[in-house]
């Protein structure tokens, strides 16, 4: 079973994504900000992908992604999941090392397609 870390400061969003991913056969782990996500990534090398929000307290998604990519540890693909739709924000996320980008709100079909595009579906 493949494992996906869902990083979002909204417990409601994390729960909604979990309800999409678990029936698809994924094991879901959660973090409420980038700092928690970094701790998880440092302690576990079992992640197949990360779904990452941009706007979060403590450490935002771009900051998390930059630190993850500089860490030299496991480098799972990262799909940014955000309400930002500006070209600049998308370019910033991709430049920081995001593999894909999904606009909120999204559904199971869109998420399944993105996971297939990054090679874990």
JOLINGI-V739195 format. One record per residue. N is the residue number from 0. RES is the residue in three letters. PHI is phi as a letter, one per 20 degrees, with the letter a starting at -180 (* if undefined). Layout:
n & res & phi
N & RES & PHI
N & RES & PHI
This chain:
n & res & phi
0 & UNK & *
1 & UNK & e
2 & UNK & d
3 & UNK & c
4 & UNK & e
5 & UNK & d
6 & UNK & d
7 & UNK & b
8 & UNK & f
9 & UNK & e
10 & UNK & f
11 & UNK & f
12 & UNK & f
13 & UNK & g
14 & UNK & f
15 & UNK & f
16 & UNK & f
17 & UNK & g
18 & UNK & f
19 & UNK & e
20 & UNK & f
21 & UNK & f
22 & UNK & f
23 & UNK & e
24 & UNK & n
25 & UNK & e
26 & UNK & e
27 & UNK & d
28 & UNK & d
29 & UNK & c
30 & UNK & b
31 & UNK & e
32 & UNK & a
33 & UNK & f
34 & UNK & f
35 & UNK & f
36 & UNK & f
37 & UNK & f
38 & UNK & g
39 & UNK & f
40 & UNK & f
41 & UNK & f
42 & UNK & e
43 & UNK & c
44 & UNK & d
45 & UNK & e
46 & UNK & e
47 & UNK & e
48 & UNK & a
49 & UNK & c
50 & UNK & d
51 & UNK & c
52 & UNK & f
53 & UNK & e
54 & UNK & e
55 & UNK & b
56 & UNK & f
57 & UNK & m
58 & UNK & b
59 & UNK & f
60 & UNK & f
61 & UNK & f
62 & UNK & f
63 & UNK & g
64 & UNK & f
65 & UNK & f
66 & UNK & f
67 & UNK & f
68 & UNK & f
69 & UNK & e
70 & UNK & f
71 & UNK & n
72 & UNK & e
73 & UNK & g
74 & UNK & c
75 & UNK & f
76 & UNK & f
77 & UNK & c
78 & UNK & d
79 & UNK & f
80 & UNK & c
81 & UNK & b
82 & UNK & e
83 & UNK & f
84 & UNK & c
85 & UNK & f
86 & UNK & g
87 & UNK & f
88 & UNK & f
89 & UNK & f
90 & UNK & f
91 & UNK & f
92 & UNK & f
93 & UNK & f
94 & UNK & f
95 & UNK & f
96 & UNK & o
97 & UNK & f
98 & UNK & e
99 & UNK & b
100 & UNK & b
101 & UNK & c
102 & UNK & e
103 & UNK & e
104 & UNK & e
105 & UNK & c
106 & UNK & c
107 & UNK & f
108 & UNK & f
109 & UNK & f
110 & UNK & f
111 & UNK & f
112 & UNK & f
113 & UNK & f
114 & UNK & f
115 & UNK & f
116 & UNK & f
117 & UNK & e
118 & UNK & n
119 & UNK & d
120 & UNK & f
